[in-house]
Amino acid sequence: VVAPKLEGEAESVGAGEGRDVGELFEDLERRLPGLVECDRQWVGRRVEAAEFRRLVRTRGYDIIHFAGHGTFDKANPDRSSWQFSDGPLYAFELGKTLAAAPVTPWLILSTACETAMERAPKRSDEHDALGMAGAALRQGVTAFVAPLWKIRDVDANRVAETFYEALLLKR
């Protein structure tokens, strides 16, 4: 669970969601011992893009949850991004990071605005990593769940909690 705190913010965008999802995973750890483990040390603290990239490249995450700001760059989708405390992590960087990971996450849930958006290739032979979802899927991530539009924090929180409860408890 990554909820980056942006400089000057009392509580980061996504910090409440990150905290709530972290608590949900703690509950799931108790209910499903050995099946669920949450790396809670990153919830609600300042996270830099380089730190996130290092974690993904050195640890074996099956699920990555990103709660924070996101952007879609219509003119250059590879420059769509997640916003970390030190700046953006672009789609092309996410793809390179996942390519170097010891384990490819099977799921990325991003409640950041517009992070499921992509543009269609202009030519049939074009295979760019387009947008955050495309960058992840092209590296073997099985599922990338994210909004196509802007989403309010309270709604993002509700979506994340409902999604994980349905996936892990109700299957």
BELMO-V299082 format. One record per residue. N is the residue number from 1. RES is the residue in one letter. SS is DSSP state (~ for helix, > for strand, _ for the rest). OMEGA is omega as a letter, one per 30 degrees, with the letter a starting at -180 (999 if undefined). BURIAL is # if it has 16 or more other C-alpha atoms within 10 Angstrom, else .. Layout:
n=N res=RES ss=SS omega=OMEGA burial=BURIAL
n=N res=RES ss=SS omega=OMEGA burial=BURIAL
This chain:
n=1 res=V ss=_ omega=l burial=#
n=2 res=V ss=> omega=l burial=#
n=3 res=A ss=_ omega=a burial=#
n=4 res=P ss=_ omega=l burial=#
n=5 res=K ss=_ omega=a burial=#
n=6 res=L ss=_ omega=a burial=#
n=7 res=E ss=_ omega=l burial=.
n=8 res=G ss=_ omega=l burial=.
n=9 res=E ss=_ omega=l burial=.
n=10 res=A ss=_ omega=l burial=.
n=11 res=E ss=_ omega=a burial=.
n=12 res=S ss=_ omega=l burial=#
n=13 res=V ss=_ omega=l burial=#
n=14 res=G ss=_ omega=a burial=#
n=15 res=A ss=~ omega=l burial=#
n=16 res=G ss=~ omega=l burial=#
n=17 res=E ss=~ omega=l burial=#
n=18 res=G ss=~ omega=l burial=#
n=19 res=R ss=~ omega=a burial=#
n=20 res=D ss=~ omega=l burial=#
n=21 res=V ss=~ omega=l burial=#
n=22 res=G ss=~ omega=l burial=#
n=23 res=E ss=~ omega=l burial=.
n=24 res=L ss=~ omega=l burial=#
n=25 res=F ss=~ omega=l burial=#
n=26 res=E ss=~ omega=l burial=#
n=27 res=D ss=~ omega=l burial=.
n=28 res=L ss=~ omega=l burial=#
n=29 res=E ss=~ omega=l burial=.
n=30 res=R ss=~ omega=a burial=.
n=31 res=R ss=~ omega=a burial=.
n=32 res=L ss=_ omega=a burial=.
n=33 res=P ss=_ omega=l burial=.
n=34 res=G ss=_ omega=a burial=.
n=35 res=L ss=_ omega=a burial=.
n=36 res=V ss=_ omega=l burial=.
n=37 res=E ss=_ omega=a burial=#
n=38 res=C ss=_ omega=l burial=#
n=39 res=D ss=_ omega=a burial=.
n=40 res=R ss=~ omega=a burial=#
n=41 res=Q ss=~ omega=a burial=.
n=42 res=W ss=~ omega=a burial=#
n=43 res=V ss=_ omega=l burial=#
n=44 res=G ss=_ omega=l burial=#
n=45 res=R ss=_ omega=a burial=#
n=46 res=R ss=_ omega=a burial=#
n=47 res=V ss=_ omega=l burial=#
n=48 res=E ss=_ omega=a burial=#
n=49 res=A ss=~ omega=a burial=#
n=50 res=A ss=~ omega=l burial=.
n=51 res=E ss=~ omega=l burial=.
n=52 res=F ss=~ omega=a burial=#
n=53 res=R ss=~ omega=l burial=#
n=54 res=R ss=~ omega=a burial=.
n=55 res=L ss=~ omega=a burial=.
n=56 res=V ss=~ omega=a burial=#
n=57 res=R ss=~ omega=a burial=#
n=58 res=T ss=~ omega=a burial=.
n=59 res=R ss=_ omega=a burial=.
n=60 res=G ss=_ omega=l burial=.
n=61 res=Y ss=_ omega=l burial=#
n=62 res=D ss=_ omega=a burial=.
n=63 res=I ss=> omega=l burial=#
n=64 res=I ss=> omega=l burial=#
n=65 res=H ss=> omega=l burial=#
n=66 res=F ss=> omega=l burial=#
n=67 res=A ss=_ omega=a burial=#
n=68 res=G ss=_ omega=l burial=#
n=69 res=H ss=_ omega=l burial=#
n=70 res=G ss=> omega=l burial=#
n=71 res=T ss=> omega=l burial=#
n=72 res=F ss=_ omega=l burial=#
n=73 res=D ss=_ omega=a burial=#
n=74 res=K ss=_ omega=a burial=.
n=75 res=A ss=_ omega=a burial=.
n=76 res=N ss=_ omega=a burial=.
n=77 res=P ss=~ omega=l burial=#
n=78 res=D ss=~ omega=l burial=#
n=79 res=R ss=~ omega=l burial=#
n=80 res=S ss=_ omega=a burial=#
n=81 res=S ss=> omega=l burial=#
n=82 res=W ss=> omega=a burial=#
n=83 res=Q ss=> omega=l burial=#
n=84 res=F ss=> omega=a burial=#
n=85 res=S ss=_ omega=a burial=#
n=86 res=D ss=_ omega=l burial=.
n=87 res=G ss=> omega=a burial=.
n=88 res=P ss=> omega=l burial=#
n=89 res=L ss=> omega=a burial=#
n=90 res=Y ss=> omega=a burial=#
n=91 res=A ss=~ omega=a burial=#
n=92 res=F ss=~ omega=l burial=#
n=93 res=E ss=~ omega=l burial=#
n=94 res=L ss=~ omega=l burial=#
n=95 res=G ss=~ omega=l burial=#
n=96 res=K ss=~ omega=l burial=.
n=97 res=T ss=~ omega=l burial=#
n=98 res=L ss=~ omega=l burial=#
n=99 res=A ss=~ omega=a burial=#
n=100 res=A ss=_ omega=a burial=.
n=101 res=A ss=_ omega=l burial=#
n=102 res=P ss=_ omega=l burial=.
n=103 res=V ss=_ omega=l burial=#
n=104 res=T ss=_ omega=l burial=#
n=105 res=P ss=_ omega=l burial=#
n=106 res=W ss=_ omega=a burial=#
n=107 res=L ss=> omega=l burial=#
n=108 res=I ss=> omega=l burial=#
n=109 res=L ss=> omega=l burial=#
n=110 res=S ss=> omega=l burial=#
n=111 res=T ss=_ omega=l burial=#
n=112 res=A ss=_ omega=a burial=#
n=113 res=C ss=_ omega=l burial=#
n=114 res=E ss=_ omega=a burial=#
n=115 res=T ss=_ omega=l burial=#
n=116 res=A ss=_ omega=a burial=#
n=117 res=M ss=_ omega=l burial=#
n=118 res=E ss=_ omega=l burial=#
n=119 res=R ss=_ omega=l burial=.
n=120 res=A ss=_ omega=l burial=.
n=121 res=P ss=_ omega=l burial=.
n=122 res=K ss=_ omega=a burial=.
n=123 res=R ss=_ omega=a burial=.
n=124 res=S ss=_ omega=a burial=.
n=125 res=D ss=_ omega=a burial=.
n=126 res=E ss=_ omega=a burial=.
n=127 res=H ss=_ omega=l burial=.
n=128 res=D ss=_ omega=l burial=.
n=129 res=A ss=_ omega=a burial=#
n=130 res=L ss=_ omega=l burial=#
n=131 res=G ss=~ omega=a burial=#
n=132 res=M ss=~ omega=a burial=#
n=133 res=A ss=~ omega=a burial=#
n=134 res=G ss=~ omega=l burial=#
n=135 res=A ss=~ omega=a burial=#
n=136 res=A ss=~ omega=a burial=#
n=137 res=L ss=~ omega=l burial=#
n=138 res=R ss=_ omega=l burial=#
n=139 res=Q ss=_ omega=l burial=#
n=140 res=G ss=_ omega=l burial=#
n=141 res=V ss=_ omega=a burial=#
n=142 res=T ss=_ omega=a burial=.
n=143 res=A ss=> omega=l burial=.
n=144 res=F ss=> omega=a burial=#
n=145 res=V ss=> omega=a burial=#
n=146 res=A ss=> omega=l burial=#
n=147 res=P ss=_ omega=l burial=#
n=148 res=L ss=_ omega=a burial=.
n=149 res=W ss=_ omega=l burial=.
n=150 res=K ss=_ omega=a burial=.
n=151 res=I ss=_ omega=l burial=#
n=152 res=R ss=_ omega=a burial=.
n=153 res=D ss=~ omega=a burial=#
n=154 res=V ss=~ omega=l burial=.
n=155 res=D ss=~ omega=l burial=.
n=156 res=A ss=~ omega=l burial=#
n=157 res=N ss=~ omega=a burial=#
n=158 res=R ss=~ omega=l burial=.
n=159 res=V ss=~ omega=a burial=.
n=160 res=A ss=~ omega=a burial=#
n=161 res=E ss=~ omega=a burial=#
n=162 res=T ss=~ omega=a burial=.
n=163 res=F ss=~ omega=a burial=.
n=164 res=Y ss=~ omega=l burial=#
n=165 res=E ss=~ omega=l burial=.
n=166 res=A ss=~ omega=a burial=.
n=167 res=L ss=~ omega=a burial=.
n=168 res=L ss=~ omega=a burial=.
n=169 res=L ss=~ omega=a burial=.
n=170 res=K ss=~ omega=l burial=.
n=171 res=R ss=_ omega=999 burial=.
